[in-house]
């Protein structure tokens, strides 16, 4: 409520109270004139109060109308701000949901791709497991294990050497069949390669549970290797037909490493028997050396042909030099002829200039006297102006 209105109301109440009190006192005293004055005063005050109250009411109405207008304006502004905020929030929520949906779609696609890769890898693992099981079955069978070593040997040889440098299952003079025969020129001659796979004794060696079992397994492994070395020496080293040494191919890097790490004495005995033990890696190095030897041998075989061709080439060079010399002499003669022609041309030009310089008179004519040739090779008589 307006403070001015409150003050007016309080003043009116006080005025009424005082008037009432004065009236009561006047009645008590019996003063009629005073009562009339008081009544007149009260009437005047009542009129002023009514006017004031009317002004206050009018002012209060205008204030209330202004306040209502302000409230309506604030309400409109608040409603607009709230609607704007709601629109912005709805847009942000929509964008966020759209982005999340897009990211979710991408993640799902990536997940599908990963699952496809995992599924493919699972299939490969399954196939590999099947192949490992098959390889295990092959290695458990002695004949299949031997065939596995021969196939690996053939793949290595075929990937490095030319076809005319080897023979598979080559029959030797003693009737034995070598897994592979490297046909090298003398020396060293043909080298036999035989595949051996002492897998069973190697497995017993790694399956030994105590020192006693390990000792027996080592002895068995050493015996198997040396027996293979002895067989290769007796079967595939033939004096006059093959080289003085042969190769024993072990198609397992693990067995080869175990042999060189723990059985150095066995390796030395194989060297003494001229049987070189090789693994897939060392056989590749050996075959590369063999390829270099074959290349050198072919170069030596072709040395005579190369020398003959070089001599023929030298004769052609001499013949070409002679012909160039003749051509040079022809060029020299042509140059001399051109020089003589230029000399004659210069002389003719000088004669023409001298003729042009002659002053012809009215009575005297210059006498043209022939002069002997100057030897310029042109074979023509020159004319000289007499008196010049």
C-alpha positions as CSV (number, residue, x, y, z in Angstrom):
1,X,0.0,0.0,0.0
2,X,1.1,3.6,-0.7
3,X,2.6,5.3,2.4
4,X,0.8,8.6,1.6
5,X,-2.5,6.8,1.7
6,X,-1.7,5.3,5.0
7,X,-0.8,8.7,6.4
8,X,-4.0,10.2,5.1
9,X,-6.1,7.5,6.7
10,X,-4.3,7.8,10.0
11,X,-4.8,11.6,9.9
12,X,-8.5,11.2,9.2
13,X,-8.8,8.7,12.0
14,X,-7.1,11.1,14.4
15,X,-9.2,14.0,13.2
16,X,-12.4,12.0,13.8
17,X,-11.2,10.9,17.1
18,X,-10.3,14.5,18.2
19,X,-13.6,15.8,16.9
20,X,-15.5,13.1,18.7
21,X,-13.7,13.8,21.9
22,X,-14.3,17.5,21.5
23,X,-18.0,16.9,20.9
24,X,-18.3,14.8,23.9
25,X,-16.6,17.4,26.0
26,X,-18.8,20.1,24.6
27,X,-21.9,18.1,25.3
28,X,-20.7,17.6,28.8
29,X,-20.3,21.3,29.3
30,X,-23.5,22.2,27.5
31,X,-21.8,24.6,25.1
32,X,-24.0,24.7,22.0
33,X,-21.9,27.1,20.1
34,X,-18.9,25.0,20.5
35,X,-20.7,22.0,19.3
36,X,-21.8,23.9,16.2
37,X,-18.2,25.0,15.6
38,X,-17.0,21.5,16.1
39,X,-19.6,20.1,13.7
40,X,-18.6,22.7,11.1
41,X,-15.0,21.9,11.5
42,X,-15.7,18.2,11.2
43,X,-17.7,18.8,8.1
44,X,-14.9,20.8,6.6
45,X,-12.4,18.2,7.6
46,X,-14.7,15.5,6.1
47,X,-14.8,17.3,2.8
48,X,-11.1,17.8,2.7
49,X,-10.7,14.2,3.6
50,X,-13.1,13.1,0.9
51,X,-11.2,15.2,-1.7
52,X,-7.9,13.8,-0.5
53,X,-9.3,10.3,-0.5
54,X,-10.5,10.8,-4.1
55,X,-7.1,12.0,-5.1
56,X,-5.5,9.1,-3.4
57,X,-7.9,6.7,-5.0
58,X,-7.2,8.2,-8.4
59,X,-3.5,8.1,-7.8
60,X,-3.8,4.6,-6.5
61,X,-5.7,3.6,-9.7
62,X,-3.1,5.1,-12.0
63,X,-0.4,3.4,-10.0
64,X,-2.2,0.1,-10.1
65,X,-2.7,0.6,-13.9
66,X,1.0,1.4,-14.4
67,X,2.0,-1.5,-12.2
68,X,-0.3,-3.9,-14.2
69,X,1.2,-2.6,-17.5
70,X,4.7,-3.1,-16.1
71,X,3.7,-6.6,-15.0
72,X,2.2,-7.4,-18.4
73,X,5.4,-6.1,-20.1
74,X,7.6,-8.1,-17.8
75,X,5.4,-11.2,-18.3
76,X,5.7,-10.8,-22.1
77,X,9.5,-10.4,-21.9
78,X,9.8,-13.3,-19.5
79,X,7.6,-15.5,-21.8
80,X,9.7,-14.5,-24.8
81,X,12.9,-15.2,-23.0
82,X,11.6,-18.6,-21.8
83,X,10.5,-19.5,-25.3
84,X,13.9,-18.5,-26.7
85,X,15.7,-20.5,-24.0
86,X,13.4,-23.5,-24.7
87,X,14.1,-23.1,-28.5
88,X,17.8,-23.0,-27.9
89,X,17.7,-25.9,-25.5
90,X,15.6,-27.9,-28.0
91,X,18.1,-27.1,-30.8
92,X,21.0,-28.1,-28.6
93,X,19.3,-31.3,-27.5
94,X,18.4,-32.1,-31.1
95,X,22.0,-31.5,-32.3
96,X,23.4,-33.5,-29.5
97,X,21.0,-36.4,-30.2
98,X,21.9,-36.2,-33.9
99,X,25.6,-36.2,-33.1
100,X,25.2,-39.1,-30.7
101,X,23.2,-41.0,-33.3
102,X,25.9,-40.4,-35.9
103,X,28.7,-41.4,-33.5
104,X,26.7,-44.4,-32.5
105,X,26.2,-45.4,-36.1
106,X,30.0,-45.0,-36.8
107,X,30.8,-47.0,-33.7
108,X,28.4,-49.7,-34.8
109,X,30.0,-49.8,-38.2
110,X,33.5,-49.9,-36.8
111,X,32.3,-52.6,-34.4
112,X,30.9,-54.6,-37.3
113,X,34.2,-54.3,-39.2
114,X,36.1,-55.4,-36.1
115,X,33.8,-58.3,-35.6
116,X,34.3,-59.2,-39.3
117,X,38.1,-59.1,-38.8
118,X,37.8,-61.1,-35.6
119,X,35.6,-63.6,-37.4
120,X,38.1,-63.9,-40.3
121,X,41.0,-64.2,-37.8
122,X,39.0,-66.9,-36.0
123,X,38.6,-68.8,-39.2
124,X,42.3,-68.4,-39.9
125,X,43.1,-69.7,-36.4
126,X,40.8,-72.6,-36.9
127,X,42.4,-73.4,-40.3
128,X,45.8,-73.0,-38.7
129,X,44.9,-75.3,-35.9
130,X,43.7,-77.8,-38.4
131,X,47.0,-77.5,-40.3
132,X,49.0,-77.8,-37.1
133,X,47.1,-80.9,-36.2
134,X,47.7,-82.2,-39.7
135,X,51.4,-81.3,-39.4
136,X,51.5,-83.0,-36.1
137,X,50.1,-86.2,-37.7
138,X,52.7,-85.9,-40.4
139,X,55.5,-85.5,-38.0
140,X,54.3,-88.5,-35.9
141,X,54.5,-90.8,-39.0
142,X,58.1,-91.6,-39.9
143,X,57.5,-92.0,-43.6
144,X,55.3,-88.9,-43.8
145,X,58.0,-87.0,-41.8
146,X,60.6,-88.1,-44.4
147,X,58.4,-86.9,-47.2
148,X,58.0,-83.6,-45.5
149,X,61.7,-83.1,-45.3
150,X,62.1,-84.0,-49.0
151,X,59.4,-81.5,-50.0
152,X,61.1,-78.8,-48.0
153,X,64.4,-79.6,-49.6
154,X,63.0,-79.5,-53.1
155,X,61.3,-76.1,-52.5
156,X,64.6,-74.6,-51.2
157,X,66.7,-76.0,-54.1
158,X,64.1,-75.0,-56.8
159,X,63.9,-71.4,-55.4
160,X,67.6,-70.8,-55.6
161,X,69.3,-73.0,-58.3
162,X,68.7,-73.2,-62.1
163,X,67.0,-76.4,-63.3
164,X,70.1,-77.8,-64.9
165,X,72.1,-77.6,-61.6
166,X,70.3,-80.3,-59.6
167,X,68.5,-83.7,-59.8
168,X,65.9,-85.0,-57.4
169,X,65.9,-88.7,-56.6
170,X,69.1,-89.2,-58.6
171,X,70.4,-92.7,-59.0
172,X,74.1,-93.1,-58.3
173,X,76.5,-95.7,-59.6
174,X,76.0,-97.9,-56.5
175,X,72.3,-98.1,-57.0
176,X,71.4,-95.7,-54.2
177,X,68.9,-92.9,-54.7
178,X,69.9,-89.5,-53.4
179,X,67.2,-87.1,-52.4
180,X,69.0,-84.4,-54.3
181,X,72.2,-84.3,-56.3
182,X,73.8,-80.9,-57.0
183,X,75.6,-81.2,-60.3
184,X,78.7,-79.1,-59.8
185,X,81.8,-79.1,-62.1
186,X,85.0,-80.7,-61.1
187,X,86.3,-79.8,-58.6
188,X,84.4,-80.5,-56.3
189,X,82.0,-82.5,-58.4
190,X,78.5,-83.6,-57.7
191,X,77.3,-83.2,-54.1
192,X,74.6,-85.4,-52.7
193,X,72.0,-84.0,-50.3
194,X,70.0,-86.3,-48.1
195,X,67.1,-85.3,-45.7
196,X,67.1,-86.7,-42.2
197,X,64.7,-85.8,-39.4
198,X,65.6,-87.3,-35.9
199,X,62.4,-86.0,-34.3
200,X,61.6,-88.9,-32.0
201,X,65.0,-88.8,-30.1
202,X,64.8,-85.0,-30.0
203,X,61.3,-85.2,-28.3
204,X,62.6,-87.7,-25.8
205,X,65.4,-85.3,-25.0
206,X,63.0,-82.5,-24.2
207,X,60.6,-84.8,-22.4
208,X,63.2,-86.0,-19.9
209,X,62.0,-85.6,-16.4
210,X,65.2,-86.2,-14.5
211,X,69.0,-86.4,-15.1
212,X,68.9,-90.1,-15.8
213,X,66.3,-89.8,-18.5
214,X,68.1,-86.9,-20.0
215,X,71.4,-88.8,-20.2
216,X,69.7,-91.7,-22.0
217,X,67.9,-89.3,-24.3
218,X,71.1,-87.5,-25.2
219,X,72.8,-90.8,-25.9
220,X,69.9,-91.9,-28.1
221,X,69.9,-88.5,-29.9
222,X,73.7,-88.6,-30.5
223,X,73.4,-92.2,-31.8
224,X,70.7,-91.4,-34.2
225,X,72.5,-88.4,-35.7
226,X,75.8,-90.4,-36.1
227,X,74.0,-93.3,-37.7
228,X,72.5,-90.9,-40.3
229,X,76.0,-89.5,-40.8
230,X,77.5,-92.9,-41.4
231,X,74.7,-93.9,-43.8
232,X,75.2,-90.8,-45.9
233,X,78.9,-91.3,-46.1
234,X,78.6,-94.9,-47.1
235,X,75.8,-94.4,-49.6
236,X,76.3,-91.0,-51.2
237,X,80.1,-90.4,-51.2
238,X,81.5,-92.3,-54.2
239,X,85.1,-91.6,-55.3
240,X,85.3,-90.6,-58.9
241,X,81.5,-90.0,-59.2
242,X,80.6,-87.5,-56.5
243,X,82.5,-85.0,-54.4
244,X,84.4,-86.0,-51.3
245,X,81.7,-84.6,-49.1
246,X,77.9,-84.7,-48.8
247,X,75.1,-82.7,-47.0
248,X,72.7,-83.9,-44.4
249,X,69.6,-81.7,-44.4
250,X,67.7,-81.4,-41.1
251,X,64.4,-79.6,-41.9
252,X,64.1,-78.1,-38.4
253,X,66.0,-75.1,-37.0
254,X,65.2,-76.2,-33.4
255,X,66.9,-79.6,-33.9
256,X,69.8,-78.0,-35.7
257,X,70.3,-75.4,-32.9
258,X,70.1,-78.1,-30.2
259,X,72.7,-80.2,-32.1
260,X,75.2,-77.3,-32.3
261,X,74.4,-76.0,-28.8
262,X,74.7,-79.3,-26.8
263,X,76.4,-81.8,-29.1
264,X,79.5,-80.2,-30.4
265,X,81.3,-83.5,-30.4
266,X,78.7,-85.0,-32.7
267,X,79.1,-82.1,-35.1
268,X,82.9,-82.5,-35.1
269,X,82.5,-86.2,-35.9
270,X,80.3,-85.4,-38.8
271,X,82.9,-82.9,-40.1
272,X,85.5,-85.7,-39.8
273,X,83.3,-88.0,-41.9
274,X,83.0,-85.2,-44.6
275,X,79.2,-84.9,-44.0
276,X,78.1,-81.3,-43.5
277,X,74.9,-80.9,-41.4
278,X,72.7,-78.1,-42.6
279,X,69.3,-76.6,-41.6
280,X,66.9,-74.7,-43.9
281,X,68.7,-71.4,-43.3
282,X,72.3,-72.7,-43.7
283,X,71.2,-74.7,-46.7
284,X,70.0,-71.5,-48.4
285,X,73.5,-70.0,-47.8
286,X,75.1,-73.1,-49.2
287,X,72.9,-73.1,-52.3
288,X,73.7,-69.4,-52.9
289,X,77.4,-70.4,-52.8
290,X,76.8,-73.2,-55.2
291,X,75.0,-70.8,-57.6
292,X,78.1,-68.5,-57.5
293,X,80.3,-71.5,-58.3
294,X,78.1,-72.5,-61.2
295,X,78.2,-69.0,-62.5
296,X,82.0,-68.9,-62.3
297,X,82.2,-72.2,-64.1
298,X,80.0,-71.0,-66.9
299,X,82.2,-67.9,-67.2
300,X,85.3,-70.1,-67.5
301,X,83.6,-72.3,-70.1
302,X,82.7,-69.2,-72.2
303,X,86.2,-67.6,-71.7
304,X,87.5,-69.0,-75.1
305,X,84.4,-67.8,-77.0
306,X,84.7,-64.4,-75.3
307,X,88.5,-64.2,-76.2
308,X,87.8,-65.1,-79.8
309,X,85.1,-62.5,-80.0
310,X,87.4,-59.9,-78.5
311,X,90.1,-60.7,-81.1
312,X,87.5,-60.4,-83.9
313,X,86.4,-57.1,-82.4
314,X,90.0,-55.8,-82.4
315,X,90.4,-56.7,-86.1
316,X,87.2,-54.8,-86.8
317,X,88.6,-51.8,-84.9
318,X,91.8,-51.9,-86.9
319,X,89.9,-52.1,-90.2
320,X,87.7,-49.2,-89.1
321,X,90.8,-47.2,-88.2
322,X,92.3,-47.8,-91.7
323,X,89.1,-46.7,-93.4
324,X,89.0,-43.6,-91.2
325,X,92.6,-42.8,-92.3
326,X,91.6,-43.1,-96.0
327,X,88.6,-40.9,-95.4
328,X,90.9,-38.4,-93.7
329,X,93.2,-38.4,-96.7
330,X,90.3,-37.8,-99.0
331,X,89.2,-34.9,-96.9
332,X,92.8,-33.5,-97.0
333,X,92.9,-33.7,-100.8
334,X,89.5,-32.1,-101.0
335,X,90.7,-29.3,-98.7
336,X,93.7,-28.7,-100.9
337,X,91.6,-28.5,-104.0
338,X,89.3,-26.0,-102.3
339,X,92.3,-24.0,-101.3
340,X,93.6,-23.8,-104.9
341,X,90.2,-22.9,-106.1
342,X,90.0,-20.0,-103.6
343,X,93.5,-18.8,-104.8
344,X,92.3,-18.7,-108.4
345,X,89.1,-17.0,-107.3
346,X,91.1,-14.3,-105.5
347,X,93.3,-13.7,-108.5
348,X,90.4,-13.4,-110.8
349,X,88.8,-10.9,-108.4
350,X,92.0,-8.8,-108.3
351,X,92.2,-8.8,-112.2
352,X,88.7,-7.6,-112.4
353,X,89.4,-4.8,-109.9
354,X,92.5,-3.7,-111.9
355,X,90.4,-3.7,-115.1
356,X,87.8,-1.6,-113.4
357,X,90.5,0.9,-112.3
358,X,91.8,1.5,-115.9
359,X,91.1,5.1,-117.2
360,X,90.2,4.9,-120.9
361,X,91.4,8.0,-122.9
362,X,90.2,9.4,-126.2
363,X,93.3,8.5,-128.4
364,X,95.1,5.9,-126.4
365,X,93.9,2.5,-125.5
366,X,95.6,0.3,-123.0
367,X,97.4,-2.6,-124.5
368,X,96.5,-5.9,-123.0
369,X,99.6,-8.0,-122.8
370,X,99.3,-11.6,-122.0
371,X,101.5,-12.8,-119.1
372,X,102.6,-16.3,-118.4
373,X,100.5,-18.4,-116.0
374,X,101.5,-18.0,-112.3
375,X,101.1,-21.7,-111.6
376,X,97.9,-21.6,-109.7
377,X,96.8,-24.8,-111.4
378,X,93.9,-23.2,-113.3
379,X,95.5,-23.4,-116.7
380,X,94.3,-20.0,-117.9
381,X,96.3,-16.9,-119.3
382,X,96.2,-13.8,-117.2
383,X,95.9,-10.4,-118.8
384,X,98.0,-7.5,-117.6
385,X,97.4,-3.9,-118.2
386,X,100.4,-2.3,-119.9
387,X,101.9,0.6,-118.1
388,X,100.2,-0.2,-114.8
